[in-house]
Amino acid sequence: MKSFEKYFMNKQYSRVKALGDKLAEIDPIIDWEFFRPIVSEMYDNDSERGGRPNIDEIVMIKMLVLQSWYGLSDPELERQANDRISFQKFLGFPERIPDRSTVWAFRERLIDTGKDEIIWEELQKQIDSKGLEVKEGVIQDATFITADPGHQRVNEPRGPEAKTRRNKEGEWTKKNGKSHFGYKLHTLVDMDYGLIRRLETTTAEVHDSQIDLSKSGEVVYRDRGYFGGSCKGYNATMKRAVRGHPLKIRDKLRNKRIVRKRSAGERPYAVIKNIFKSGHLLVTTTLRAHTKNLFTCFCYNLLQLNTLQKNNPT
């Protein structure tokens, strides 16, 4: 009976595939099985939280990918995963679709164990194994990821004791006369392939120059916001005029060259905010915002890998 049901669902899905399915394109790009042991280790212990998960580990990871790709809340993810055949095909037609509580608990466990970072590292290993290592240089930039401030007054404390659901750690900041509340996503993008290689999440008030994602030996292109900040790589940061020291013509020409180089670093943010609809998060802490950002960047890299594969078929 189960084999007949799977046959029927595949036949139904063939009509969807004929119309075009982006999920079917990104599914074979990476080897999902390498993520299984990472997740399995979270449940391999003797504590009361031990035991194996009731749902396949790859299904759980793919659920978070679907959530980030389509900008879905946990309840909406559950509904659409049960309703959309393209989602079920991407998940491998599992016998059971994880409910919203299972998704929330899984994501929280990733945060508690730090396995979300190991999942990101495994993705980077697979990218490198395809011959897509960083060669020419990298671009560091940052963007605001807003959150709901809630109804808490400005002078009331935030943090774990805050009596609100949405603004425990988010902070206010102002840029170009406009106020922003929430977090900031910092990314490092390679210039060769446009892939996000590293990321960090902070509260919104943290200045860009305080975050350095570079490594020794890398040429790092950055805008004026990083002027004066530390840099572990070769510092290709745009210069900024300061009182009594206007920019010389040589510095202006250098800035123009850097602008051309670093412009590609804006594309991930356009995709994250306009396609994945992840420029605004309903989360309460920086760690939760970071995991959300991590899976959104995971999705961006899958999209970019698919583009690179189409442009350079082997």
N, C-alpha and C positions, 0 to 999 in steps of 0.2 A: 504493500500500500504506500509506504513511504517513497519507494523508488518511482511509483507512478505519479505521486504528488510532485516530486522533484522534476520529473520529465515534463509534466504539465506546466510548472512554473517557468522552466527554461524555455518552453515553447512560447509562453506568454511574454517572456522577457525579450525574445528575439525581435518582436515588433518594436519594443522600446529601443533596442540597440540599433535597429535600422534607421531610427530617427536621430541617433547620435547620443552617446552616453559618455560623459567625461570620466565618470567613475571607472568605467570599463577600460579607459585609456590609462589611467594612473595605477590601477591595481597591479599590473605585472611589472611596473617600473622598478620596484624594490622587492627584496625577498622578506616577506613578513615573518617567516618562520624564525628568523634571527631574533625577533623581539619576544618570542615565546618564553625562553628561559629567564629573561629579565623579569617578566611579570610573574612567572611561576615561583621565583625566589621570594616574592612578597608573602607567599602563603606557606612556605616551607619552614615552619618553626613549631615549637612545642607549646606555645602560649595558647591562651583561650581563643586567639584570633587565627590559630593555625588551620591546617587543612587546605585542600585544593579548592579553587573557585568552582562554582556550579556551572559557569559558562566559560566557553573556550576563550583562552587568553587573547588570541588574535581578534576575535569578535569584539572584545572589550576595547582594544586599541582602535579598531576600525570605527567603533561607535563614537569615540572622541574625535576621530578624523572627520566623520560625517557631521558631527556637531559643529566643528570649526569651519568646515567647508561651506556649510549652509547657514551659519550664524544662528543655531537653534538653541533654545532653552532645553533643560532636561525633560520637561513634560512634552514639549513639541518634538524632541528627538525620538522619544518613545512612540509617539503617535505616528510620525512619518516613517519610522523604521518598520512599523507594523503595516503601514498602508502602501508604501511605494515599493514596487517590485525591483526598481534599480538599486535601492538601498539593500534589499534582501539579497540580491545577486552579489553585490559588493561584499556583504557579510558572509557569503557562501551558503545562503539559504539555511540558516541554523534552525534547529527544532524549536528553540526558545529565543525570543528577542529580549534583551535586558530591559528591565523597567527603569523608571527614572531614579528610584532609590538605589538600585544597583549601580547605575552610572555614577551617581553622586558619591557613593561609598568608594567606588573604584578610583575615581579621581582624587579623593581625599587620601586614599592609601598611597597613591603615587607620590603625593606631596609629602606625606609623613616619612616615607622610606627613601625619598630622593630618586626613585626609579624613573621619574619623568626626565631627569637630566641624563640618565644612562640610555634611555630610549633615544634622546637627541644625539648622544654620542654615537650610538649605533647607526643612526641615519647618516651622520657625517662620515663614518667608516665606509658605508656602502657608496656614498658619493665619491669618495677618494678612490675606491676600488674600480670605479668606472673611468679612471684617468682624469678626473675633474679636480685635481688638486689646485690650490691657490698658486698662481704663477706671477702674474703681472703686479698685483697689488690689491688692496682692500679699501672699502669706503665705510666709514663709521658715521652714523647719523642717529637721530632720535625723533620720536613723535609722541604726542599726547594720546593716551588711551583713557577716555573719560569714564566716570562712574557717577552714580546717583549720590548726591551729598546727603539726601534724606532731610529730615526736619530738625536735626540737631543744631543748636546755636553755635556760632563760631567760637565762643569762649569756653564751651564745654569740652572736656577732654575726650580724646579718641582712644584707641587701643582696645585690648581684650575686654576691658570692663565697660566699654561703651554700650549704652542701652539702645542700640539701633542695629538694623540688619545690614546696612549698606555702606557705612562710611567709617569703619573702625580704623583703617590705616590710610585711606586716601587723603590727599592734601590739596589745598588751593595754591594756585600760582597765577601769575599774570605775564602775558607775552604780547607785545605790540598793542597794549591797551585792552586786551581781551582776557578775561578770567577763565581758568580751566580748573576743574576739580577731578581728581582721580590719580592716574598713574602715568608713567612714561616708559615707553618701549625703546630700548637702545639696541641697535643691530649693527653687525659687521657683515658687509656683503662683498663677495669677491668680484673683481672687475672682469675676470675672464668669462664667467658663466652666469653672473647675476644671481648666485645662490646665497642664501643667508647662512653664514658659517657659525656665528656666535650671537648670543642675545643676552640681555639683562633687563630686568624690570625693577623700577624704583617708583617711589611716590613722585607726584608731579613737580614738586618744588625743587627736586635735586637738579642742579645745573649740569648741562651736558658735559662740561669739562671735567667733572668729578668722576666720570666713568671712562675707563680706558680698556677696550676690548682687544687691543692689538697684541701681537707677539713679537719678540725680537726677530729682526730680519725682514719684517713685512714693511712695505711702503704703505702708509696710512693716509688717505685723503680725507680731510675734514673741513667743515665750514668755519666761519669766524667764531662761532659759539665755543669752539674748543681752544681758542687762542689763549695761551698761557697755561693750558692744562698739561699734565704729564702724558708721555707717550712711550711705550716700550719698543715700538717699531721705529722706522724712519719717519720722522715727523713732516708730513706734507699738509700742514694745516694752513688755511688761509690767514693772512695777517690782517690785523685790525689797527686802525689809527688810534693813538692814545694822546692825551693832552700833552701838547708841546712836541709831539713826534708824529707829524702827518705822514701818510704813506708816500714813498717815493715811486717814481715811474716804474722802476724795476719790480717793486712789490706789487703794484697794480697789475702789471703784465703777468706776474706769477700767479696772482689770484685768479685771473681770467683762465689760465691754463688749468688750475685746480678745479674751477667751476665746471669746465667741460668734462673733466675726469670724474668728478663726484656726482654728476647729475643722475647717473644710473642708480644711485643709492635711494632715490625717491620712489622708484617703481614699486618696490615691495609694499610701501605704505599705501599706495594707490590701490593695489590689489587687496591688501588686508582690510581697508576701510570700504572700498566701493564694491568689491566682488564678494568677499567673505563677510562683510557687514560686522567687523569685529573692532570697530573704533570706539565702541561703548560697551562696557562690561557691567553686569549686575553681580559683583562679587564683593566680599567684605575685607579681604586682606591682600597684602602684596604677594604672598606666596600663591594664593589662588589666582590672582591676576597673572602671575608669571607662568603658571601651568597652562592657563588659557592662551596666553601669548605664544607659549612654546608650541602648542599644537596648531595654532594658526600659522606660525612660521614653518612648521612641519608641512602643512598643506601647501603653503606657497612654494616650498622647495619641490614638492611633487608636481605642482603645476609647471614650474620652471623646467624641471627635468623632462617633462613631457614635451614642452616647447623645443628644448634643445634636441631631443630625439627626433622630432618631426623635421627640424631644420637640418639635421645631420644624420640621416638614416645610414645604418651600417649594413 
